Amino acid sequence: MNFELFIAKRIIGSKSYKSSVSAPIIKIGIAAIAIGIVVMLIAIATGLGLQEKIRDKVAAFNGHIIVDNYDTNASDESQVPISIDQDFYPEFTAVEGITHIQGTASKFTLIRTEQDFEGVVVKGVGKDYSWNYFEEFLVDGRLPDFSGKLNNEILISNYLANRLGFKVGNQFQTLFAENLDRLPRIRNFEIVGIYNSGFQELDKKFCLIDIRHIQRLNKWEPDQVGAFEIFINDFTKIEEKGEEVYREVPSLMKSTTITKKYSSVFNWIEIFDNNTYGIIAIMILVAGINMITALLVLILERTQMIGILKALGTANWSVRKVFLYNASYLIGLGLLWGNIIGLSLLFAQKYFKLFPLNPDTYYVSEAPVYLSLDYILLLNFGTFVLCLLMLLIPSVIVSKISPVKAIRFD
């Protein structure tokens, strides 16, 4: 058996160890490790969860990459049509990692009721539209069906429904502006579904209708759309895929990633990474300092044992290893309890939504949680190694202890 490990186990298992002067300090050190890992797990899980949720919500309304014509139009309204007769549609095979492409068109309109009115953007979608995200957002009714004949079904947000007093089944008029010398064109729509993405900046703006309405209003051909929305399978490569898409589309078209279109939102969520790194650094530092204190007290308490081991010929490094093994056990114990508490809290939040958030500020109604075995293992391993490396320096004090003075009995 490993000599140093044997001695460390005897120290840990002894009753005097558990009732010694160092016992309270050791418990504080273990608690510091546990609290540190709990805070770090929560910071990473909620930070990544919030980033993922916001990315998904923006992608639901725009795709990951938007392909449209070069023009001076900076609004949400489609003005110059694009033919769907393109090499990259309906399947973008020239670029790997693209999962779906769909044609859309948008137009400003005014919703008019007897008591109120509201300006919105109606987004026209067709039978190629992916409803995956809106299936999750749907809170009442059903999703529209635009696969058959032209219909007047519309999907509106919960924000607009509350603001205008709408319910599923209600009908209302919309006014589409024409030239200044002509009256606006009127279209009636029936609400078949109400969604709530929690991203109020987009919810208060967009309604979804059949794209054929916009094609008729704009006097476009049935094979013309306002833009193509592209979805990819790996968001971390969005800039790279955006460049690849740009090289593959015709020269009169451009590609825009949602990270550029909504740069302020994505710059804001990137700040979470810096905050998370800061929290991790502080927690590991605090835990390491507490473990250093516990190790120093443990060494001083075992001075006579150190002297006896040295007198019997044990090398300084072997004696240091005894205390490093002991410290490893304490760090492992702290990590165990920290993971039990931290993961329990995260699972409770994930499935029971215990902690709500203000959607006006955070774009989500509750703190989202992202759990992955990869970062959990990496965090535990990194914390263990860094704390142990920090303990190498105070363990040097073992080599400074003189056997003669250490085993002297007064």
C-alpha positions as CSV (number, residue, x, y, z in Angstrom):
1,M,0.0,0.0,0.0
2,N,1.1,3.6,-0.6
3,F,2.8,4.7,2.6
4,E,1.7,8.3,2.4
5,L,-1.9,7.4,1.6
6,F,-2.0,4.9,4.5
7,I,-0.9,7.6,7.0
8,A,-3.4,10.1,5.5
9,K,-6.3,7.5,5.9
10,R,-5.3,6.9,9.5
11,I,-5.3,10.6,10.3
12,I,-8.7,11.1,8.6
13,G,-10.2,8.0,10.4
14,S,-8.9,8.9,13.9
15,K,-11.4,10.1,16.5
16,S,-8.9,12.7,17.8
17,Y,-8.8,14.2,14.3
18,K,-12.6,14.8,14.3
19,S,-12.5,16.4,17.8
20,S,-9.3,18.3,17.4
21,V,-8.7,22.1,17.4
22,S,-8.5,22.0,13.6
23,A,-11.9,20.3,13.2
24,P,-14.0,23.6,13.0
25,I,-11.5,25.1,10.6
26,I,-11.5,22.0,8.4
27,K,-15.3,22.1,8.4
28,I,-15.2,25.8,7.3
29,G,-12.8,24.8,4.5
30,I,-15.1,22.1,3.3
31,A,-18.1,24.5,3.5
32,A,-16.2,27.0,1.4
33,I,-15.5,24.4,-1.3
34,A,-19.2,23.3,-1.3
35,I,-20.5,26.9,-1.4
36,G,-18.1,27.8,-4.1
37,I,-19.1,24.9,-6.4
38,V,-22.8,25.7,-5.8
39,V,-22.3,29.3,-6.8
40,M,-20.2,28.3,-9.8
41,L,-22.7,25.7,-11.0
42,I,-25.6,28.1,-10.7
43,A,-23.6,30.9,-12.5
44,I,-22.6,28.7,-15.4
45,A,-26.0,26.9,-15.8
46,T,-28.1,30.0,-15.7
47,G,-25.7,32.1,-17.8
48,L,-25.5,29.5,-20.5
49,G,-29.3,28.8,-20.2
50,L,-30.1,32.5,-20.6
51,Q,-27.8,32.8,-23.6
52,E,-29.3,29.8,-25.3
53,K,-32.9,30.9,-24.6
54,I,-32.3,34.4,-26.0
55,R,-30.6,33.0,-29.1
56,D,-33.5,30.6,-29.8
57,K,-36.0,33.4,-29.4
58,V,-34.3,35.7,-31.8
59,A,-33.8,32.8,-34.3
60,A,-37.5,32.0,-34.1
61,F,-38.3,35.3,-35.7
62,N,-35.4,35.7,-38.1
63,G,-33.6,32.4,-38.6
64,H,-29.8,32.3,-37.9
65,I,-28.8,33.9,-41.2
66,I,-30.9,36.2,-43.3
67,V,-30.4,36.4,-47.1
68,D,-31.9,39.4,-48.9
69,N,-31.2,41.9,-51.6
70,Y,-28.6,44.7,-51.4
71,D,-30.6,47.9,-50.8
72,T,-30.8,50.9,-48.5
73,N,-33.8,49.4,-46.7
74,A,-33.0,49.3,-42.9
75,S,-36.6,48.6,-41.8
76,D,-38.4,45.3,-41.2
77,E,-40.6,45.7,-44.3
78,S,-39.7,43.7,-47.4
79,Q,-39.5,46.0,-50.4
80,V,-37.5,44.4,-53.2
81,P,-38.6,40.8,-54.1
82,I,-36.4,37.8,-54.6
83,S,-37.2,34.9,-56.8
84,I,-37.3,31.5,-55.1
85,D,-35.7,30.1,-58.3
86,Q,-32.2,29.9,-56.7
87,D,-29.6,27.2,-56.6
88,F,-29.6,27.3,-52.7
89,Y,-33.4,26.8,-52.4
90,P,-35.2,24.7,-51.2
91,E,-32.0,23.0,-49.9
92,F,-28.8,24.8,-49.2
93,T,-26.4,21.9,-50.0
94,A,-23.4,24.1,-50.8
95,V,-22.7,24.8,-47.1
96,E,-22.5,22.1,-44.4
97,G,-24.4,22.5,-41.2
98,I,-27.5,24.2,-42.7
99,T,-30.7,22.4,-41.4
100,H,-33.5,24.5,-43.0
101,I,-34.2,27.4,-45.4
102,Q,-37.5,29.2,-45.7
103,G,-38.9,32.1,-47.7
104,T,-40.6,35.0,-45.9
105,A,-41.9,38.5,-46.5
106,S,-42.8,41.3,-44.1
107,K,-45.0,44.4,-44.3
108,F,-46.1,47.2,-41.9
109,T,-49.8,47.4,-41.1
110,L,-52.2,49.0,-38.7
111,I,-54.6,46.9,-36.6
112,R,-57.8,48.7,-36.1
113,T,-60.5,48.0,-33.6
114,E,-63.6,50.0,-32.5
115,Q,-61.7,51.4,-29.5
116,D,-58.0,51.2,-30.4
117,F,-55.3,50.7,-33.0
118,E,-51.8,49.3,-33.0
119,G,-49.0,49.4,-35.6
120,V,-47.3,46.0,-36.2
121,V,-45.3,44.0,-38.7
122,V,-47.1,41.1,-40.3
123,K,-44.7,38.4,-41.4
124,G,-45.8,36.3,-44.3
125,V,-44.8,32.7,-44.2
126,G,-45.6,29.7,-46.4
127,K,-45.8,25.9,-46.4
128,D,-41.9,25.8,-46.1
129,Y,-42.0,27.6,-42.8
130,S,-40.6,25.7,-39.7
131,W,-43.0,26.1,-36.7
132,N,-40.6,24.3,-34.3
133,Y,-40.0,27.4,-32.1
134,F,-43.6,28.7,-32.2
135,E,-44.9,25.3,-31.0
136,E,-43.0,26.0,-27.8
137,F,-44.3,29.6,-27.6
138,L,-48.0,28.8,-28.3
139,V,-50.2,29.6,-25.2
140,D,-53.6,29.4,-26.7
141,G,-55.3,28.1,-29.9
142,R,-53.3,26.5,-32.6
143,L,-50.7,27.3,-35.2
144,P,-51.9,28.6,-38.6
145,D,-52.1,26.2,-41.6
146,F,-50.9,27.8,-44.8
147,S,-50.3,24.6,-46.8
148,G,-53.6,24.8,-48.6
149,K,-55.6,27.6,-50.2
150,L,-55.1,31.2,-49.2
151,N,-56.8,31.9,-45.8
152,N,-57.1,34.7,-43.3
153,E,-55.6,32.9,-40.3
154,I,-53.2,34.9,-38.2
155,L,-51.0,34.2,-35.2
156,I,-50.6,37.1,-32.8
157,S,-48.6,37.6,-29.6
158,N,-50.0,37.5,-26.1
159,Y,-48.7,41.0,-25.6
160,L,-50.9,42.3,-28.5
161,A,-53.9,40.2,-27.4
162,N,-53.8,41.7,-24.0
163,R,-53.3,45.2,-25.3
164,L,-56.1,45.1,-27.8
165,G,-58.4,42.7,-25.9
166,F,-58.3,39.9,-28.4
167,K,-59.0,36.2,-27.9
168,V,-58.7,33.1,-30.2
169,G,-61.5,33.3,-32.7
170,N,-61.8,37.1,-32.8
171,Q,-61.6,38.9,-36.2
172,F,-60.1,42.3,-36.9
173,Q,-59.2,44.7,-39.7
174,T,-55.8,45.7,-40.8
175,L,-54.9,48.7,-42.9
176,F,-52.0,48.5,-45.4
177,A,-50.7,51.8,-46.7
178,E,-50.6,52.5,-50.4
179,N,-49.3,55.6,-52.3
180,L,-50.2,58.9,-50.7
181,D,-52.9,59.5,-53.3
182,R,-54.7,56.2,-52.6
183,L,-56.7,54.9,-49.7
184,P,-55.2,52.1,-47.5
185,R,-56.1,48.6,-48.4
186,I,-58.1,46.6,-45.9
187,R,-57.6,43.0,-44.9
188,N,-59.6,41.0,-42.4
189,F,-57.9,38.3,-40.3
190,E,-59.1,35.7,-37.8
191,I,-57.0,34.9,-34.7
192,V,-56.3,31.1,-34.6
193,G,-53.5,31.1,-32.1
194,I,-51.7,33.3,-29.5
195,Y,-48.0,32.9,-28.8
196,N,-45.7,34.3,-26.0
197,S,-42.0,34.1,-26.6
198,G,-41.2,36.2,-23.6
199,F,-39.1,38.5,-25.8
200,Q,-41.3,41.5,-25.6
201,E,-39.3,43.6,-28.1
202,L,-40.3,41.1,-30.8
203,D,-43.6,40.0,-29.4
204,K,-45.1,43.5,-29.6
205,K,-44.0,43.8,-33.2
206,F,-44.7,40.6,-35.2
207,C,-47.8,38.7,-36.3
208,L,-47.7,35.8,-38.7
209,I,-49.9,35.5,-41.8
210,D,-50.0,33.7,-45.1
211,I,-47.2,35.0,-47.4
212,R,-49.6,35.1,-50.3
213,H,-51.4,38.1,-48.7
214,I,-48.1,40.1,-48.9
215,Q,-47.4,38.9,-52.4
216,R,-50.8,40.2,-53.6
217,L,-50.5,43.5,-51.6
218,N,-47.0,44.2,-53.1
219,K,-48.1,42.9,-56.6
220,W,-45.4,40.3,-56.6
221,E,-45.4,37.0,-58.4
222,P,-46.3,33.8,-56.5
223,D,-42.6,32.7,-56.7
224,Q,-41.2,35.9,-55.1
225,V,-40.3,36.4,-51.4
226,G,-38.8,39.2,-49.4
227,A,-35.9,37.2,-47.8
228,F,-34.6,33.8,-47.0
229,E,-34.1,32.6,-43.4
230,I,-31.5,30.0,-42.8
231,F,-31.1,27.8,-39.8
232,I,-27.8,26.1,-38.8
233,N,-27.1,23.2,-36.4
234,D,-24.2,24.8,-34.5
235,F,-24.7,28.4,-33.2
236,T,-21.1,28.7,-32.2
237,K,-20.2,28.7,-36.0
238,I,-22.7,31.3,-37.0
239,E,-20.2,33.9,-38.2
240,E,-18.3,31.3,-40.1
241,K,-21.5,29.9,-41.7
242,G,-22.6,33.5,-42.5
243,E,-19.4,34.1,-44.5
244,E,-19.8,30.8,-46.3
245,V,-23.5,31.6,-47.2
246,Y,-22.4,35.0,-48.5
247,R,-19.9,33.4,-50.8
248,E,-22.5,31.1,-52.2
249,V,-25.4,33.5,-52.9
250,P,-25.6,35.7,-56.0
251,S,-23.6,38.9,-56.1
252,L,-26.8,41.1,-55.7
253,M,-27.7,39.4,-52.4
254,K,-26.2,39.7,-48.9
255,S,-26.3,37.5,-45.8
256,T,-26.7,38.9,-42.3
257,T,-26.4,36.9,-39.1
258,I,-28.7,37.6,-36.2
259,T,-25.7,38.4,-34.1
260,K,-25.1,41.4,-36.3
261,K,-28.7,42.4,-36.8
262,Y,-29.3,42.3,-33.1
263,S,-25.8,43.2,-32.0
264,S,-26.9,45.1,-28.9
265,V,-28.7,42.0,-27.6
266,F,-25.9,39.6,-28.3
267,N,-23.3,42.1,-26.9
268,W,-25.3,42.2,-23.7
269,I,-25.5,38.4,-23.3
270,E,-21.7,38.1,-23.9
271,I,-21.2,40.1,-20.7
272,F,-22.5,37.0,-18.9
273,D,-19.4,35.1,-19.9
274,N,-17.1,37.7,-18.2
275,N,-19.3,37.7,-15.1
276,T,-19.2,33.9,-15.0
277,Y,-15.4,33.9,-15.3
278,G,-15.1,36.4,-12.5
279,I,-17.4,34.5,-10.2
280,I,-15.4,31.3,-10.9
281,A,-12.1,33.0,-10.2
282,I,-13.4,34.5,-6.9
283,M,-15.0,31.3,-5.7
284,I,-11.9,29.2,-6.4
285,L,-9.7,31.8,-4.7
286,V,-11.9,32.0,-1.6
287,A,-12.1,28.2,-1.4
288,G,-8.3,27.8,-1.9
289,I,-7.5,30.4,0.8
290,N,-9.8,28.5,3.2
291,M,-8.1,25.2,2.4
292,I,-4.7,26.8,2.9
293,T,-5.7,27.9,6.3
294,A,-7.1,24.4,7.2
295,L,-3.9,22.7,5.9
296,L,-1.6,25.1,7.9
297,V,-3.6,24.4,11.1
298,L,-3.5,20.7,10.4
299,I,0.3,20.8,9.8
300,L,0.9,22.7,13.0
301,E,-1.4,20.4,15.0
302,R,0.6,17.4,13.7
303,T,4.1,18.8,14.3
304,Q,5.1,16.0,16.6
305,M,4.0,13.4,14.1
306,I,6.0,15.2,11.3
307,G,9.1,15.2,13.6
308,I,8.7,11.4,14.3
309,L,8.3,10.6,10.6
310,K,11.4,12.7,9.7
311,A,13.4,11.1,12.5
312,L,12.5,7.7,11.0
313,G,14.0,8.8,7.7
314,T,10.9,9.9,5.8
315,A,11.7,12.4,3.1
316,N,10.2,15.9,3.2
317,W,8.2,15.2,0.0
318,S,6.7,12.1,1.4
319,V,5.5,13.9,4.5
320,R,4.1,16.7,2.3
321,K,2.2,14.1,0.3
322,V,0.5,12.8,3.5
323,F,-1.0,16.2,4.1
324,L,-1.8,16.7,0.4
325,Y,-3.7,13.4,0.4
326,N,-5.5,14.7,3.4
327,A,-6.4,17.9,1.7
328,S,-7.5,16.1,-1.4
329,Y,-10.0,14.2,0.7
330,L,-11.3,17.4,2.2
331,I,-11.6,19.1,-1.3
332,G,-13.4,16.0,-2.6
333,L,-15.8,16.1,0.3
334,G,-16.6,19.8,-0.4
335,L,-17.1,19.1,-4.1
336,L,-19.4,16.2,-3.3
337,W,-21.7,18.2,-1.1
338,G,-21.5,21.2,-3.4
339,N,-22.6,19.2,-6.4
340,I,-25.4,17.6,-4.5
341,I,-26.8,20.9,-3.3
342,G,-26.0,22.8,-6.5
343,L,-27.5,20.3,-8.9
344,S,-30.5,19.8,-6.7
345,L,-31.3,23.5,-6.9
346,L,-30.7,23.6,-10.7
347,F,-33.0,20.6,-11.3
348,A,-35.6,22.2,-9.1
349,Q,-35.4,25.4,-11.1
350,K,-35.4,23.6,-14.4
351,Y,-38.6,21.6,-13.7
352,F,-40.5,23.7,-11.2
353,K,-39.5,27.3,-12.3
354,L,-38.9,28.5,-8.7
355,F,-37.2,31.8,-9.6
356,P,-39.0,34.1,-12.0
357,L,-37.4,37.0,-13.9
358,N,-38.6,40.2,-15.4
359,P,-39.0,39.6,-19.1
360,D,-38.8,43.3,-19.9
361,T,-35.2,43.2,-18.6
362,Y,-34.0,39.6,-19.3
363,Y,-36.2,38.5,-22.2
364,V,-37.3,35.4,-20.3
365,S,-40.0,34.9,-17.6
366,E,-37.9,32.6,-15.4
367,A,-34.2,31.8,-14.9
368,P,-33.4,29.2,-17.6
369,V,-31.0,26.3,-16.7
370,Y,-28.6,24.6,-19.1
371,L,-27.2,21.4,-17.8
372,S,-24.3,19.5,-19.5
373,L,-22.1,16.8,-18.1
374,D,-19.1,18.3,-19.9
375,Y,-19.0,21.6,-18.1
376,I,-19.9,20.0,-14.7
377,L,-17.0,17.5,-14.9
378,L,-14.6,20.2,-16.2
379,L,-15.6,22.6,-13.4
380,N,-15.1,19.9,-10.7
381,F,-11.8,18.8,-12.1
382,G,-10.5,22.4,-12.6
383,T,-11.6,23.3,-9.0
384,F,-9.9,20.2,-7.6
385,V,-6.6,20.7,-9.4
386,L,-6.4,24.5,-8.8
387,C,-7.1,24.1,-5.1
388,L,-4.6,21.3,-4.8
389,L,-1.9,23.4,-6.6
390,M,-2.6,26.3,-4.2
391,L,-1.8,23.9,-1.3
392,L,1.6,23.0,-2.7
393,I,3.1,26.2,-1.4
394,P,1.9,26.1,2.3
395,S,2.9,22.4,2.4
396,V,6.5,23.5,2.0
397,I,6.3,24.4,5.7
398,V,6.8,20.7,6.4
399,S,10.4,20.8,5.2
400,K,11.1,23.7,7.7
401,I,10.1,21.7,10.7
402,S,13.1,20.3,12.7
403,P,12.7,16.7,13.9
404,V,14.6,17.5,17.2
405,K,12.4,20.5,18.1
406,A,9.2,18.8,16.9
407,I,9.4,15.7,19.0
408,R,10.7,17.5,22.1
409,F,8.2,17.0,25.0
410,D,8.1,19.9,27.5
